């Protein structure tokens, strides 16, 4: 896992890249990765998430918030959305500057510290930057180390996501295993999922021996796979083992 300073810097860089993409684009363009959304919707969502997470960080909330109402200061005209998104990242940077990433706070995932929200904000921003690129017919590029960190962030938090992604509760079993492995990173690029009768667990680094199903690919492609932006049948992946098990996983692991 990358450190919070890396995540903070990457949020700024990813947002700047996102802003550049949409500034002169047709913001009515449909976004295939988010069916029913246009680029305007994508920008509004991403900036809103950054601003909401920034409020949570400043408050160091200790329990689930009862409301997501935040003063978003949305622009009066959609032409102002690119600058508004840039300002959202500036709001986040301001919150980071006064927040200890190791401070204890409520989070819906595995890590009950402020750094959870910084990391979550990064991959929310990065994946939607990729959505914008795909919508505009561009080929996304993602740093392999950052992509592997994103796969890890997704998988280790997924067991806790059932309260807003109810299909996750269907990921149960009797010890069946799925291995995901990055083929272009030296460390931190392998995970073993083990389905249990009551939940599932994620073992970082995997374990020796075969899994019931295995998916291997470049870290960037695996990140897009777990987020549903690529299909495992794509040439980017080497897939082995129990296809029905993988069908069940991908049908229920989206959030």
C-alpha positions in Angstrom: 0.0 0.0 0.0 1.3 3.4 -0.9 1.6 6.0 1.9 -0.8 8.9 2.5 1.6 11.5 1.1 1.7 9.5 -2.2 -2.1 9.4 -2.2 -2.4 13.1 -1.6 0.0 14.0 -4.4 -1.8 11.6 -6.7 -5.2 13.1 -6.0 -3.9 16.5 -7.1 -2.3 15.0 -10.2 -5.3 12.9 -11.2 -7.7 15.8 -10.7 -5.5 18.1 -12.8 -5.5 15.5 -15.5 -9.3 15.1 -15.3 -9.8 18.9 -15.5 -7.6 19.1 -18.6 -9.6 16.3 -20.2 -13.0 17.9 -19.8 -12.2 21.6 -20.1 -12.7 21.7 -23.9 -14.7 18.5 -24.3 -18.4 18.2 -25.1 -19.7 17.7 -21.6 -22.9 16.1 -22.9 -20.8 13.1 -24.0 -22.1 9.8 -22.6 -19.9 7.9 -20.1 -19.9 4.1 -20.9 -18.4 3.3 -17.5 -21.3 5.0 -15.7 -24.4 4.2 -17.7 -26.8 7.2 -17.9 -24.2 9.7 -17.0 -22.6 12.5 -19.1 -19.2 14.0 -18.6 -21.0 16.8 -16.6 -22.5 14.2 -14.3 -19.1 12.5 -13.9 -17.4 15.8 -13.0 -20.1 16.8 -10.5 -20.0 13.4 -8.8 -16.2 13.4 -8.5 -16.0 16.9 -7.1 -18.9 16.3 -4.8 -17.1 13.2 -3.4 -13.9 15.1 -2.8 -15.8 17.9 -1.0 -17.8 15.5 1.1 -14.7 13.4 2.1 -12.9 16.7 3.0 -15.7 17.6 5.4 -15.5 14.1 7.0 -11.7 14.5 7.4 -11.9 18.0 8.9 -14.5 16.7 11.4 -12.7 13.4 12.1 -16.2 11.8 12.4 -16.4 9.0 14.9 -19.6 7.5 13.7 -21.5 7.1 10.4 -22.7 10.5 9.2 -26.5 10.8 9.2 -26.5 13.1 6.2 -24.4 13.6 3.1 -25.5 17.2 2.7 -22.5 19.4 2.0 -22.3 22.9 0.6 -21.0 22.0 -2.8 -20.9 25.5 -4.1 -21.8 24.3 -7.6 -21.3 26.7 -10.4 -24.4 28.4 -11.9 -23.3 27.5 -15.4 -22.0 24.1 -16.5 -19.1 25.8 -18.2 -17.8 26.4 -14.7 -17.5 22.7 -13.8 -13.9 22.2 -14.8 -12.7 25.0 -12.5 -15.1 23.8 -9.8 -13.5 20.4 -10.0 -10.0 21.9 -9.6 -11.3 23.9 -6.6 -12.7 20.6 -5.1 -9.1 19.2 -5.2 -7.9 22.4 -3.6 -10.5 21.9 -0.8 -9.2 18.4 -0.3 -5.6 19.5 -0.1 -6.6 22.1 2.5 -8.2 19.4 4.6 -5.2 17.1 4.2 -3.0 19.9 5.5 -4.7 20.0 8.8 -5.5 16.3 9.3 -3.2 13.7 10.7 -3.6 10.7 8.4 -3.1 8.4 11.4 -5.9 10.0 13.4 -8.6 7.5 14.4 -11.9 8.1 12.7 -14.9 6.3 11.4 -14.6 4.7 8.0 -16.9 2.2 6.3 -13.9 0.0 5.3 -11.1 -1.9 6.9 -8.9 1.0 8.0 -10.4 3.1 10.8 -8.1 6.1 10.3 -8.2 9.3 8.3 -5.9 7.8 5.7 -8.7 5.5 4.6 -10.6 8.5 3.2 -7.5 9.9 1.4 -6.9 6.6 -0.3 -10.6 6.2 -1.1 -10.7 9.7 -2.6 -7.7 8.9 -4.8 -9.2 5.8 -6.4 -12.6 7.5 -6.8 -10.9 10.2 -8.7 -8.5 8.0 -10.7 -11.2 5.6 -11.9 -13.5 8.5 -13.0 -10.6 10.1 -14.8 -10.3 6.9 -16.7 -14.0 6.9 -17.3 -13.6 10.4 -18.9 -10.8 9.2 -21.1 -12.7 6.2 -22.3 -15.8 8.3 -23.0 -13.6 10.6 -25.2 -12.0 7.6 -27.0 -8.6 7.9 -25.4 -6.4 5.1 -24.1 -6.0 5.4 -20.3 -2.6 5.1 -18.7 -2.2 4.2 -15.1 1.0 3.9 -13.1 1.4 0.1 -12.3 2.3 0.7 -8.7 -0.6 3.0 -8.2 -2.9 0.6 -10.0 -1.8 -2.3 -7.8 -2.5 -0.2 -4.8 -6.0 0.5 -6.2 -6.7 -3.2 -6.6 -5.7 -3.8 -3.0 -7.8 -0.9 -1.8 -10.8 -2.3 -3.6 -10.4 -5.9 -2.4 -9.5 -5.3 1.2 -12.5 -3.0 1.6 -15.1 -5.0 -0.4 -16.0 -7.3 2.5 -17.3 -4.2 4.4 -19.3 -2.8 1.4 -22.5 -4.9 1.7 -24.5 -2.1 3.5 -24.4 0.0 0.3 -23.6 -2.8 -2.3 -26.0 -5.6 -1.1 -24.9 -8.1 -3.7 -21.6 -8.4 -1.8 -23.5 -10.5 0.7 -23.9 -13.2 -1.9 -20.1 -13.8 -1.9 -20.2 -16.7 0.4 -19.0 -20.3 0.0 -17.2 -23.3 1.5 -13.6 -22.3 1.1 -13.5 -21.7 -2.6 -10.5 -19.5 -3.6 -9.8 -16.9 -6.3 -6.4 -15.5 -7.0 -5.7 -12.1 -8.6 -2.1 -11.5 -9.6 -0.4 -8.5 -11.3 2.1 -9.5 -13.9 4.0 -6.2 -14.0 4.7 -5.3 -10.4 7.6 -6.7 -8.2 5.8 -6.5 -4.9 2.3 -6.1 -3.5 0.5 -7.5 -6.5 -1.2 -10.7 -5.5 -4.4 -11.4 -3.5 -6.2 -14.6 -2.6 -9.9 -14.4 -2.0 -11.4 -17.2 0.2 -15.1 -17.5 0.4 -16.5 -18.5 3.8 -20.0 -19.5 4.9 -20.4 -16.1 6.7 -18.2 -13.8 4.6 -15.0 -13.8 2.5 -11.5 -12.9 3.4 -8.7 -11.4 1.4 -5.1 -12.6 1.9 -2.6 -10.1 0.6 0.4 -11.7 -1.1 -1.6 -14.8 -1.7 -0.5 -18.2 -0.5 1.4 -21.1 -2.0 -0.5 -23.6 -4.0 -3.2 -23.4 -6.7 -6.5 -21.5 -6.4 -9.9 -22.7 -7.7 -9.7 -19.7 -10.2 -7.0 -17.3 -11.2 -7.0 -14.1 -13.1 -3.6 -12.5 -14.1 -2.9 -9.3 -15.9 -1.1 -6.0 -15.8 -2.0 -4.0 -12.7 -3.8 -1.2 -14.6 -6.0 -3.8 -16.4 -6.7 -5.6 -13.1 -7.8 -2.3 -11.6 -10.2 -1.7 -14.5 -11.4 -5.3 -14.2 -12.4 -5.1 -10.5 -14.2 -1.8 -11.2 -16.1 -3.4 -14.1 -14.5 -1.3 -16.8 -12.9 -4.4 -18.5 -14.2 -7.9 -19.0 -12.2 -10.8 -17.9 -12.6 -12.3 -21.4 -10.4 -9.5 -22.7 -7.1 -10.5 -24.2 -5.4 -8.5 -21.4 -6.0 -11.4 -18.9 -4.9 -15.0 -18.4 -7.8 -16.7 -16.8 -7.7 -20.3 -15.4 -10.0 -22.5 -13.3 -13.6 -22.4 -12.2 -15.5 -20.1 -14.6 -18.7 -20.4 -12.6 -16.9 -19.2 -9.5 -15.6 -16.2 -11.4 -19.1 -15.6 -12.8 -20.4 -15.4 -9.2 -17.6 -13.2 -8.1 -18.0 -10.6 -10.8 -21.8 -10.6 -10.6 -21.7 -9.6 -7.0 -18.5 -7.7 -6.4 -19.4 -4.3 -7.9 -19.7 -1.1 -5.9 
